Amino acid sequence: MKSYNQYCPIARGAEVFATRWTPVIVRNLLLGCRTFTELHDGAPGISRSLLSERLRQLESVGVVEKRQHPSGRGWLYEPTQAGRDLQAVCDAMGAWGSRWVELGPQHLDPYYSLWAIARGLRSVELPEQRLNTRFEFPSMPADKRRFWLLVQEPAPEVCVKHPGHDEDLVVTADPEWLARWVLGDLTLAQGLRTGTVEVTGPHRLVRTLGHLGDASVQALANWGRHPR
């Protein structure tokens, strides 16, 4: 890592935390991502080589430690105490960004919004019945227009291809509504009332999806405290 060559603690801290993608990687670690694939999935746009480089840098300064995966293939990445102490820095950055940086089209990647919902659901009691919901975003480019949110034990996930299970619900939505749902600004019920969301499927499952999404938002509000 390049140095500012200054004694100032802000400068020293920025050498570790202020490089591109590092705050996102730290956020994902605090959300409970432990494998390389999980970390990569939560950082759409980063190359695998750059993620590897950032993880090596964070390990070298004592923010991350890695150990062999129990399967014998790959590694598990754990935040050290120094890494966990970055929670307060992430909280402060999030509060500042929420207040001063407007939500714009460049922030509305629906894959990441659904990924965040799936991460939040890892801290939520899930229904016994699997719920497979297809999400359609007609205003997005073709490669970001269709995803599946698969809610099941042991871990909910977002699929970019049909997961092979029958679809229980189909949600057609505006990506800004989805982002604001994850942020806790709007609910599924509000989206249905305003017409920014349409849902096809049994009404009881629509209610289930709404409850799960709201529970995920609550879990994300306490992000990093109890990663699963």
WOBEL-V945441 format. One record per pair of residues at least 12 apart in sequence whose ideal C-beta (glycine too) atoms are under 10 Angstrom apart, sorted by the first residue. I is the first residue (numbers start at 1). J is the second residue. D is the distance in Angstrom with one decimal. If there is no record, write none. Layout:
BEGIN
i->I j->J d->D
i->I j->J d->D
END
This chain:
BEGIN
i->1 j->15 d->5.3
i->1 j->16 d->6.8
i->1 j->18 d->10.0
i->1 j->19 d->6.9
i->1 j->22 d->9.6
i->1 j->57 d->5.7
i->1 j->58 d->9.6
i->1 j->60 d->8.0
i->1 j->61 d->7.2
i->2 j->15 d->7.1
i->2 j->19 d->8.6
i->3 j->15 d->5.7
i->4 j->18 d->9.8
i->13 j->86 d->9.1
i->13 j->89 d->7.7
i->15 j->57 d->9.9
i->15 j->61 d->8.4
i->16 j->57 d->8.0
i->16 j->58 d->7.6
i->16 j->60 d->9.8
i->16 j->61 d->5.4
i->16 j->62 d->9.2
i->16 j->63 d->6.6
i->16 j->82 d->8.7
i->16 j->86 d->8.7
i->17 j->58 d->9.5
i->17 j->61 d->9.8
i->17 j->63 d->8.5
i->17 j->86 d->6.7
i->17 j->89 d->6.4
i->17 j->90 d->9.1
i->17 j->93 d->9.1
i->19 j->53 d->9.7
i->19 j->54 d->7.1
i->19 j->57 d->7.5
i->19 j->58 d->9.6
i->20 j->46 d->8.9
i->20 j->50 d->8.3
i->20 j->54 d->8.6
i->21 j->43 d->6.4
i->21 j->45 d->8.6
i->21 j->46 d->5.3
i->21 j->47 d->9.6
i->21 j->50 d->6.5
i->21 j->51 d->7.4
i->21 j->53 d->9.4
i->21 j->54 d->5.7
i->22 j->54 d->5.8
i->22 j->55 d->9.9
i->22 j->57 d->7.8
i->22 j->58 d->7.1
i->22 j->63 d->8.9
i->22 j->86 d->9.5
i->23 j->86 d->8.5
i->23 j->89 d->8.1
i->23 j->90 d->6.7
i->23 j->93 d->6.6
i->23 j->94 d->9.6
i->24 j->39 d->9.1
i->24 j->42 d->7.4
i->24 j->43 d->5.0
i->24 j->44 d->9.6
i->24 j->45 d->9.3
i->24 j->46 d->7.6
i->24 j->51 d->9.8
i->24 j->54 d->9.2
i->24 j->90 d->9.8
i->24 j->112 d->9.9
i->25 j->39 d->6.2
i->25 j->40 d->9.6
i->25 j->42 d->8.5
i->25 j->43 d->6.5
i->25 j->46 d->8.1
i->25 j->50 d->9.9
i->25 j->51 d->7.0
i->25 j->54 d->5.5
i->25 j->55 d->7.1
i->25 j->57 d->9.8
i->25 j->58 d->7.1
i->25 j->63 d->9.5
i->25 j->64 d->8.5
i->25 j->77 d->9.0
i->25 j->83 d->10.0
i->26 j->54 d->9.4
i->26 j->58 d->7.6
i->26 j->63 d->7.2
i->26 j->64 d->8.5
i->26 j->79 d->7.4
i->26 j->83 d->6.6
i->26 j->84 d->9.8
i->26 j->86 d->5.3
i->26 j->87 d->8.9
i->26 j->89 d->8.3
i->26 j->90 d->6.5
i->26 j->224 d->9.5
i->27 j->42 d->7.9
i->27 j->43 d->9.0
i->27 j->86 d->8.9
i->27 j->87 d->9.4
i->27 j->90 d->5.7
i->27 j->93 d->9.2
i->27 j->94 d->8.6
i->27 j->223 d->8.0
i->27 j->224 d->7.8
i->28 j->40 d->9.0
i->28 j->41 d->8.6
i->28 j->42 d->4.1
i->28 j->43 d->6.5
i->28 j->77 d->9.4
i->28 j->115 d->9.6
i->28 j->119 d->8.5
i->28 j->227 d->9.9
i->29 j->42 d->9.4
i->29 j->55 d->9.4
i->29 j->58 d->8.5
i->29 j->63 d->8.6
i->29 j->64 d->6.8
i->29 j->77 d->6.4
i->29 j->78 d->7.8
i->29 j->79 d->4.7
i->29 j->80 d->10.0
i->29 j->83 d->6.2
i->29 j->84 d->8.9
i->29 j->86 d->8.8
i->29 j->224 d->8.7
i->29 j->227 d->8.5
i->30 j->79 d->6.4
i->30 j->83 d->7.6
i->30 j->84 d->7.2
i->30 j->86 d->7.4
i->30 j->87 d->5.8
i->30 j->90 d->6.7
i->30 j->91 d->9.9
i->30 j->223 d->6.8
i->30 j->224 d->3.6
i->30 j->225 d->8.8
i->30 j->227 d->6.8
i->31 j->115 d->9.8
i->31 j->116 d->8.4
i->31 j->119 d->5.2
i->31 j->120 d->8.7
i->31 j->122 d->8.7
i->31 j->123 d->9.8
i->31 j->219 d->10.0
i->31 j->220 d->8.3
i->31 j->223 d->5.8
i->31 j->224 d->6.4
i->31 j->227 d->5.9
i->31 j->228 d->9.4
i->32 j->79 d->10.0
i->32 j->119 d->7.0
i->32 j->122 d->6.6
i->32 j->123 d->8.5
i->32 j->155 d->9.9
i->32 j->223 d->9.1
i->32 j->224 d->8.3
i->32 j->226 d->8.7
i->32 j->227 d->2.9
i->32 j->228 d->5.6
i->33 j->77 d->7.7
i->33 j->119 d->7.8
i->33 j->227 d->8.2
i->34 j->66 d->9.6
i->34 j->67 d->9.8
i->34 j->69 d->8.8
i->34 j->75 d->9.0
i->34 j->76 d->4.8
i->34 j->77 d->5.9
i->34 j->78 d->6.9
i->34 j->79 d->9.8
i->34 j->227 d->8.7
i->35 j->69 d->7.1
i->35 j->73 d->9.9
i->35 j->74 d->6.4
i->35 j->75 d->7.7
i->35 j->76 d->6.5
i->35 j->77 d->7.5
i->36 j->48 d->7.9
i->36 j->51 d->7.1
i->36 j->52 d->7.7
i->36 j->55 d->7.7
i->36 j->66 d->9.5
i->36 j->69 d->9.5
i->36 j->74 d->6.2
i->36 j->75 d->6.8
i->36 j->76 d->9.2
i->36 j->77 d->7.5
i->37 j->74 d->8.2
i->38 j->76 d->9.8
i->38 j->77 d->8.9
i->38 j->115 d->9.8
i->38 j->119 d->9.0
i->38 j->155 d->9.6
i->39 j->51 d->6.3
i->39 j->54 d->9.3
i->39 j->55 d->7.5
i->39 j->64 d->10.0
i->39 j->77 d->6.8
i->40 j->52 d->9.7
i->41 j->111 d->8.8
i->41 j->112 d->9.3
i->41 j->115 d->6.3
i->41 j->118 d->9.4
i->41 j->119 d->9.6
i->41 j->157 d->8.8
i->41 j->158 d->7.9
i->42 j->112 d->7.6
i->42 j->115 d->5.9
i->42 j->116 d->8.2
i->42 j->118 d->9.8
i->42 j->119 d->7.3
i->43 j->112 d->8.7
i->43 j->115 d->9.7
i->44 j->109 d->5.9
i->44 j->111 d->5.9
i->44 j->112 d->5.6
i->44 j->115 d->8.0
i->44 j->144 d->9.5
i->45 j->109 d->8.5
i->45 j->112 d->9.4
i->55 j->75 d->8.7
i->55 j->77 d->6.3
i->58 j->77 d->8.5
i->58 j->79 d->8.8
i->58 j->80 d->9.2
i->58 j->82 d->9.3
i->58 j->83 d->7.3
i->58 j->86 d->9.9
i->59 j->75 d->10.0
i->59 j->77 d->8.2
i->59 j->80 d->9.1
i->59 j->83 d->10.0
i->61 j->80 d->9.7
i->61 j->82 d->7.8
i->61 j->83 d->9.8
i->62 j->80 d->5.7
i->62 j->81 d->8.8
i->62 j->82 d->5.2
i->62 j->83 d->8.2
i->63 j->79 d->6.8
i->63 j->80 d->6.1
i->63 j->81 d->9.5
i->63 j->82 d->5.1
i->63 j->83 d->4.3
i->63 j->84 d->9.3
i->63 j->85 d->9.2
i->63 j->86 d->7.1
i->64 j->77 d->5.4
i->64 j->78 d->7.0
i->64 j->79 d->6.1
i->64 j->80 d->6.7
i->64 j->82 d->8.9
i->64 j->83 d->5.8
i->65 j->77 d->7.6
i->65 j->78 d->5.4
i->65 j->79 d->8.2
i->65 j->80 d->5.5
i->65 j->82 d->9.9
i->65 j->83 d->8.5
i->66 j->78 d->7.4
i->79 j->224 d->9.1
i->79 j->227 d->9.3
i->84 j->224 d->8.0
i->86 j->224 d->9.2
i->87 j->223 d->8.8
i->87 j->224 d->5.1
i->87 j->225 d->8.0
i->88 j->224 d->10.0
i->90 j->223 d->8.5
i->90 j->224 d->7.2
i->91 j->223 d->9.0
i->91 j->224 d->8.3
i->94 j->223 d->9.0
i->98 j->183 d->7.8
i->103 j->176 d->7.1
i->103 j->179 d->6.4
i->103 j->180 d->7.5
i->103 j->183 d->8.0
i->103 j->185 d->9.0
i->104 j->176 d->9.5
i->105 j->139 d->9.6
i->105 j->175 d->8.6
i->105 j->176 d->8.3
i->107 j->175 d->9.3
i->107 j->176 d->8.9
i->107 j->179 d->6.7
i->108 j->137 d->8.9
i->108 j->139 d->9.2
i->108 j->140 d->8.2
i->108 j->144 d->9.2
i->108 j->174 d->8.7
i->108 j->175 d->4.1
i->108 j->176 d->5.6
i->108 j->177 d->9.6
i->108 j->178 d->7.8
i->108 j->179 d->5.4
i->108 j->180 d->9.7
i->109 j->137 d->9.9
i->109 j->140 d->8.7
i->109 j->144 d->6.6
i->109 j->175 d->7.6
i->109 j->178 d->9.7
i->109 j->179 d->8.5
i->110 j->135 d->6.7
i->110 j->136 d->9.6
i->110 j->137 d->5.0
i->110 j->139 d->9.9
i->110 j->140 d->6.4
i->110 j->144 d->6.0
i->110 j->145 d->8.5
i->110 j->146 d->9.3
i->110 j->147 d->6.5
i->110 j->158 d->9.4
i->110 j->173 d->8.0
i->110 j->174 d->9.5
i->110 j->175 d->4.7
i->110 j->176 d->9.8
i->110 j->178 d->5.6
i->110 j->179 d->8.0
i->111 j->135 d->9.6
i->111 j->137 d->9.7
i->111 j->140 d->9.6
i->111 j->143 d->9.3
i->111 j->144 d->6.5
i->111 j->147 d->6.0
i->111 j->158 d->6.4
i->111 j->160 d->7.3
i->111 j->175 d->9.8
i->112 j->144 d->10.0
i->112 j->158 d->9.1
i->112 j->178 d->9.7
i->112 j->179 d->8.6
i->112 j->182 d->8.8
i->113 j->135 d->9.3
i->113 j->137 d->9.8
i->113 j->147 d->9.5
i->113 j->158 d->9.3
i->113 j->173 d->9.8
i->113 j->175 d->7.2
i->113 j->176 d->9.7
i->113 j->177 d->9.6
i->113 j->178 d->4.6
i->113 j->179 d->5.1
i->113 j->180 d->9.2
i->113 j->181 d->7.6
i->113 j->182 d->5.0
i->113 j->183 d->9.1
i->114 j->133 d->9.3
i->114 j->135 d->6.5
i->114 j->147 d->5.6
i->114 j->148 d->8.7
i->114 j->149 d->5.4
i->114 j->156 d->9.6
i->114 j->157 d->9.4
i->114 j->158 d->4.5
i->114 j->159 d->9.4
i->114 j->178 d->7.3
i->114 j->182 d->8.6
i->115 j->147 d->9.2
i->115 j->149 d->9.4
i->115 j->156 d->9.9
i->115 j->157 d->8.7
i->115 j->158 d->5.2
i->115 j->182 d->9.5
i->116 j->158 d->9.4
i->116 j->178 d->9.7
i->116 j->179 d->9.1
i->116 j->181 d->9.8
i->116 j->182 d->5.0
i->116 j->183 d->9.3
i->116 j->216 d->7.8
i->116 j->217 d->9.1
i->116 j->220 d->6.3
i->116 j->223 d->9.1
i->117 j->149 d->6.7
i->117 j->151 d->9.2
i->117 j->156 d->7.8
i->117 j->158 d->8.1
i->117 j->178 d->8.5
i->117 j->181 d->7.9
i->117 j->182 d->6.1
i->117 j->212 d->8.1
i->117 j->213 d->6.1
i->117 j->215 d->9.8
i->117 j->216 d->4.8
i->117 j->217 d->8.0
i->117 j->219 d->9.6
i->117 j->220 d->8.2
i->118 j->149 d->6.6
i->118 j->150 d->8.3
i->118 j->151 d->7.9
i->118 j->155 d->7.8
i->118 j->156 d->4.3
i->118 j->157 d->5.6
i->118 j->158 d->5.3
i->118 j->159 d->9.9
i->118 j->216 d->7.8
i->119 j->155 d->9.2
i->119 j->156 d->8.3
i->119 j->157 d->9.8
i->119 j->158 d->9.6
i->119 j->216 d->7.9
i->119 j->219 d->8.3
i->119 j->220 d->7.3
i->119 j->223 d->8.2
i->119 j->227 d->8.7
i->119 j->228 d->8.8
i->120 j->156 d->8.9
i->120 j->182 d->8.1
i->120 j->212 d->9.2
i->120 j->213 d->8.7
i->120 j->214 d->10.0
i->120 j->215 d->7.5
i->120 j->216 d->3.2
i->120 j->217 d->6.6
i->120 j->218 d->7.8
i->120 j->219 d->4.2
i->120 j->220 d->4.2
i->120 j->221 d->8.8
i->120 j->222 d->9.4
i->120 j->223 d->7.8
i->120 j->228 d->9.8
i->121 j->149 d->8.9
i->121 j->151 d->6.3
i->121 j->152 d->10.0
i->121 j->155 d->8.4
i->121 j->156 d->4.4
i->121 j->157 d->9.5
i->121 j->212 d->6.3
i->121 j->213 d->8.7
i->121 j->215 d->7.3
i->121 j->216 d->4.8
i->121 j->219 d->7.3
i->121 j->220 d->9.6
i->121 j->228 d->9.3
i->122 j->154 d->8.8
i->122 j->155 d->5.9
i->122 j->156 d->6.8
i->122 j->157 d->9.9
i->122 j->216 d->8.9
i->122 j->219 d->7.8
i->122 j->226 d->9.8
i->122 j->227 d->7.8
i->122 j->228 d->4.1
i->123 j->215 d->8.5
i->123 j->216 d->8.2
i->123 j->218 d->8.9
i->123 j->219 d->4.1
i->123 j->220 d->8.6
i->123 j->222 d->7.9
i->123 j->223 d->9.0
i->123 j->225 d->9.2
i->123 j->226 d->6.1
i->123 j->227 d->7.8
i->123 j->228 d->5.3
i->124 j->151 d->9.3
i->124 j->156 d->8.7
i->124 j->211 d->9.4
i->124 j->212 d->6.8
i->124 j->213 d->9.9
i->124 j->214 d->9.7
i->124 j->215 d->4.5
i->124 j->216 d->6.2
i->124 j->218 d->8.3
i->124 j->219 d->5.7
i->124 j->228 d->9.2
i->125 j->212 d->9.8
i->125 j->215 d->8.2
i->126 j->151 d->6.1
i->126 j->152 d->7.0
i->126 j->153 d->5.9
i->126 j->154 d->9.2
i->126 j->155 d->9.4
i->126 j->156 d->7.2
i->126 j->212 d->7.7
i->126 j->215 d->9.5
i->127 j->151 d->7.4
i->127 j->152 d->9.0
i->127 j->153 d->9.6
i->127 j->205 d->9.5
i->127 j->208 d->6.2
i->127 j->211 d->9.1
i->127 j->212 d->7.8
i->128 j->152 d->9.5
i->128 j->153 d->8.6
i->129 j->151 d->9.2
i->129 j->152 d->8.7
i->129 j->168 d->8.5
i->129 j->205 d->8.7
i->129 j->208 d->8.5
i->130 j->150 d->7.2
i->130 j->151 d->6.8
i->130 j->152 d->4.2
i->130 j->153 d->8.6
i->130 j->156 d->9.9
i->130 j->163 d->9.6
i->130 j->165 d->6.5
i->130 j->166 d->9.3
i->130 j->168 d->8.0
i->131 j->149 d->7.9
i->131 j->150 d->7.7
i->131 j->151 d->4.3
i->131 j->152 d->7.4
i->131 j->156 d->8.9
i->131 j->165 d->9.5
i->131 j->167 d->9.9
i->131 j->168 d->5.5
i->131 j->169 d->7.3
i->131 j->201 d->9.8
i->131 j->205 d->6.6
i->131 j->208 d->6.4
i->131 j->209 d->6.8
i->131 j->212 d->7.4
i->132 j->148 d->6.2
i->132 j->149 d->7.7
i->132 j->150 d->5.4
i->132 j->151 d->7.7
i->132 j->152 d->8.2
i->132 j->159 d->8.8
i->132 j->162 d->9.1
i->132 j->163 d->6.3
i->132 j->164 d->9.1
i->132 j->165 d->4.6
i->132 j->166 d->6.6
i->132 j->167 d->5.5
i->132 j->168 d->5.3
i->132 j->169 d->7.8
i->133 j->147 d->9.2
i->133 j->148 d->6.8
i->133 j->149 d->4.8
i->133 j->150 d->8.0
i->133 j->151 d->7.5
i->133 j->167 d->7.3
i->133 j->168 d->6.4
i->133 j->169 d->4.4
i->133 j->170 d->7.4
i->133 j->171 d->5.9
i->133 j->199 d->8.6
i->133 j->201 d->8.1
i->133 j->205 d->8.4
i->133 j->206 d->9.7
i->133 j->208 d->9.7
i->133 j->209 d->6.1
i->133 j->212 d->9.5
i->133 j->213 d->9.9
i->134 j->146 d->6.8
i->134 j->147 d->7.6
i->134 j->148 d->5.4
i->134 j->149 d->8.2
i->134 j->159 d->9.5
i->134 j->162 d->8.2
i->134 j->163 d->9.7
i->134 j->167 d->5.0
i->134 j->168 d->8.9
i->134 j->169 d->7.2
i->134 j->170 d->4.8
i->134 j->171 d->7.0
i->134 j->172 d->9.2
i->134 j->200 d->9.2
i->134 j->201 d->9.6
i->135 j->147 d->5.0
i->135 j->148 d->7.2
i->135 j->149 d->6.4
i->135 j->158 d->8.9
i->135 j->169 d->9.1
i->135 j->170 d->8.1
i->135 j->171 d->4.9
i->135 j->172 d->8.0
i->135 j->173 d->6.5
i->135 j->175 d->9.5
i->135 j->178 d->7.6
i->135 j->197 d->9.9
i->136 j->170 d->6.7
i->136 j->171 d->6.9
i->136 j->172 d->4.5
i->136 j->173 d->7.3
i->136 j->198 d->8.9
i->136 j->200 d->9.9
i->137 j->171 d->9.3
i->137 j->172 d->7.9
i->137 j->173 d->6.3
i->137 j->174 d->7.5
i->137 j->175 d->5.2
i->137 j->177 d->9.9
i->137 j->178 d->7.8
i->138 j->172 d->6.8
i->138 j->173 d->9.0
i->138 j->174 d->8.8
i->138 j->175 d->9.9
i->139 j->173 d->9.5
i->139 j->174 d->6.6
i->139 j->175 d->6.8
i->139 j->176 d->9.2
i->140 j->174 d->9.6
i->140 j->175 d->6.1
i->143 j->160 d->8.6
i->144 j->160 d->9.5
i->144 j->175 d->8.1
i->145 j->175 d->9.9
i->146 j->159 d->9.9
i->146 j->160 d->8.2
i->146 j->161 d->9.3
i->146 j->162 d->9.1
i->146 j->170 d->10.0
i->147 j->159 d->6.7
i->147 j->160 d->6.2
i->147 j->161 d->9.4
i->147 j->171 d->9.9
i->148 j->160 d->8.0
i->148 j->161 d->7.9
i->148 j->162 d->6.6
i->148 j->163 d->5.4
i->148 j->164 d->9.8
i->148 j->165 d->8.6
i->148 j->167 d->7.7
i->149 j->163 d->9.6
i->149 j->169 d->9.1
i->149 j->171 d->8.5
i->149 j->209 d->8.4
i->149 j->212 d->9.1
i->149 j->213 d->9.2
i->150 j->163 d->5.1
i->150 j->164 d->9.5
i->150 j->165 d->7.0
i->151 j->168 d->9.4
i->151 j->208 d->8.7
i->151 j->209 d->8.3
i->151 j->212 d->6.3
i->151 j->216 d->9.6
i->152 j->165 d->8.6
i->154 j->228 d->9.5
i->155 j->228 d->8.1
i->156 j->212 d->8.6
i->156 j->216 d->8.6
i->167 j->200 d->9.2
i->167 j->201 d->8.0
i->168 j->201 d->5.8
i->168 j->202 d->7.5
i->168 j->205 d->5.4
i->168 j->206 d->9.7
i->168 j->208 d->8.9
i->168 j->209 d->8.7
i->169 j->199 d->5.9
i->169 j->200 d->6.8
i->169 j->201 d->3.7
i->169 j->202 d->7.9
i->169 j->205 d->5.6
i->169 j->206 d->6.6
i->169 j->208 d->8.9
i->169 j->209 d->6.1
i->170 j->198 d->8.4
i->170 j->199 d->7.1
i->170 j->200 d->4.4
i->170 j->201 d->6.5
i->171 j->188 d->8.4
i->171 j->191 d->9.1
i->171 j->192 d->9.9
i->171 j->197 d->6.5
i->171 j->198 d->7.4
i->171 j->199 d->5.2
i->171 j->200 d->8.1
i->171 j->201 d->8.6
i->171 j->206 d->9.0
i->171 j->209 d->7.6
i->172 j->196 d->9.7
i->172 j->197 d->7.2
i->172 j->198 d->4.5
i->172 j->199 d->7.8
i->172 j->200 d->8.0
i->173 j->188 d->9.2
i->173 j->191 d->6.7
i->173 j->192 d->9.9
i->173 j->196 d->6.6
i->173 j->197 d->4.6
i->173 j->198 d->7.5
i->173 j->199 d->8.7
i->174 j->191 d->8.0
i->174 j->194 d->9.6
i->174 j->195 d->9.5
i->174 j->196 d->4.7
i->174 j->197 d->7.4
i->175 j->196 d->10.0
i->176 j->196 d->8.0
i->177 j->190 d->8.5
i->177 j->191 d->4.9
i->177 j->194 d->8.2
i->177 j->196 d->4.4
i->177 j->197 d->5.9
i->178 j->191 d->8.6
i->178 j->196 d->9.4
i->178 j->197 d->8.5
i->178 j->213 d->9.4
i->180 j->196 d->9.4
i->181 j->197 d->8.8
i->181 j->210 d->9.6
i->181 j->213 d->6.0
i->181 j->214 d->8.6
i->181 j->216 d->9.1
i->181 j->217 d->7.0
i->182 j->213 d->8.3
i->182 j->216 d->7.8
i->182 j->217 d->6.4
i->182 j->220 d->7.0
i->183 j->217 d->7.8
i->183 j->220 d->8.8
i->183 j->221 d->9.7
i->184 j->214 d->8.6
i->184 j->217 d->4.8
i->184 j->218 d->8.1
i->184 j->220 d->8.0
i->184 j->221 d->6.7
i->185 j->217 d->9.5
i->186 j->217 d->9.9
i->187 j->210 d->6.6
i->187 j->213 d->7.6
i->187 j->214 d->6.3
i->187 j->217 d->8.6
i->188 j->206 d->7.6
i->188 j->207 d->9.0
i->188 j->209 d->6.5
i->188 j->210 d->4.0
i->188 j->211 d->9.0
i->188 j->212 d->9.4
i->188 j->213 d->5.8
i->188 j->214 d->7.8
i->189 j->206 d->9.2
i->189 j->207 d->9.1
i->189 j->210 d->6.0
i->189 j->214 d->9.2
i->190 j->210 d->9.9
i->191 j->210 d->9.4
i->192 j->206 d->8.1
i->192 j->210 d->8.7
END
